[in-house]
């Protein structure tokens, strides 16, 4: 029996609205070290986005490799397979590969090819051994696939999805050719799967994945017993399949992930079967808070903030706070007013999320103007249309007066 733990999307080095998250990442890694030992994990799978930046800081790199060192020292038989995500530099992540493989740590960032330009699937297929040193399963360790990393399919209507499908078919065929009776095949991937439920940050990530392209669960052969996915931050099954899963990110990456259950996935492989598949929730070291619960007018917001209970923990564990404000127009000094209301509360103001009355929905009468039409408008008319579009209100008289003064000064300086 082999026990496997699946995790992904650590994003070490991420700044959360300019706040350093080093403490949170270290707390997660400390917890993971304890979990690997307590749960007697044999294999750790890390499915991409180890770092938040392709050029991580020295402190971030040290944190990751210190974790690897401690993990194998505490668990000498532990095997680790980490793949590169779209945030990682594939070559940078792979640079210590020869040294790490002597410790049963395999890092796969690049899709290598042979002299004829064909993908070398042997470099992506990792044998996993039991405590007696016998190979019991094979892992297709696929990193984030960039253009050129997957086969080119002739006459394809969608080169990305069809290419990735072909990649996993060929990768499975190679693994199956190595597999002996009783052995198991699992796979890793860092991609956007069809039907995946995404958060706000995931939606921006999807552009990196090639726009609307996403991969169907059918891309993975039915004889692949488990698919360990990364890239989407919400833990979930794909295509109704228990064995095709995103583990999700260990830390919330945005306020849209406030209510996510952050977890790792653990399962056993016994005689070519997946058993005891379950999740383990990761403790939250720094909570995310939204106040008020819904966007409210500024007076109600300030009153709500003043009534917040004082957070009595250490400063580095103080909650991140998103303040939700509903405005009818510009609010000068908004941040100062919010910060004043939070004085002594020991919250870290991360974001002020502003919505503007009726303007949150697109106006049905909104039209696109040609450059000729725009040139016929006076500056004050342009201001009025922009202000009306954003705030759904006419320009206040005092703002009109200030704008006219500025416009007059510009005209005088030009003349």
WONORFEN-V408438 format. One line per field, one symbol per residue. phi: phi as a letter, one per 20 degrees, with the letter a starting at -180 (. if undefined). psi: psi as a letter, one per 40 degrees, with the letter a starting at -180 (. if undefined). burial: # if it has 24 or more other ideal C-beta (glycine too) atoms within 12 Angstrom, else .. A space follows every 50 residues. Layout:
phi=???
psi=???
burial=???
This chain:
phi=.dddddbalflgnfeelmefdgffffffffffgffgffelfecdddenlf decfdffffffffffffgffffffcgefdcccdedfeeegfffegeggff ffdmddddddeecefenefefffdddfddefenefdbcdeeeegeegned fedfleecgfffffgfgfffffgffffefdgnecdcbcacadegmfedeg fffffffffomefbdffffdgfeefbcedcoeeefaecmmefedbefnef cfebffdgefeebddcbddclmceclfbdcfefeecfdccbffcfcfgff ffffffefffedefgfdffecdddcdddagcgmgfffffffegnemdefe bdedcdkfffdfffefceeffffffeefgfffgffffffedlbfffgffg ffffffffffffffe
psi=hhhhhhiifdfhehhgfehhfdddddddddddddddddefhdhhhhfifd ididgiidddddddddddddddddgdehhhhhiiaddihddddededddd deefhhhhdihiiaeeeihgedeehhhhiaeeehheihhhghahhiheei ihhifidgddddddddddddddddddddhiheiihiiiigihiiehhiad ddddddddefbehihidedhieehdihhiidhehhiihfehdehihdiid iheieeedeihhiihhiihhffihifhiihhhihdhihihhidihiiddd ddddddehihheaideehiihhhhhhieaighfddddddddeheefihhd hhhhigbeedihhdehihiidddddeiiddddddddddddefiihidddd dddddddddddddd.
burial=.#############.#....#############.###.#.########## ##...#...##.###.##.###..#.##############..##..#..# ..##########......#.#.######.......###########..## #........#############.###.##...############.#.##. ##..##.###..#####.###.#################.#.######## ########.##########..#.#..#.##.#.#########..##.#.. ##.##..#.........##########.#.......##..##..#.#### ######..........................#...#.###...#..... ..#............
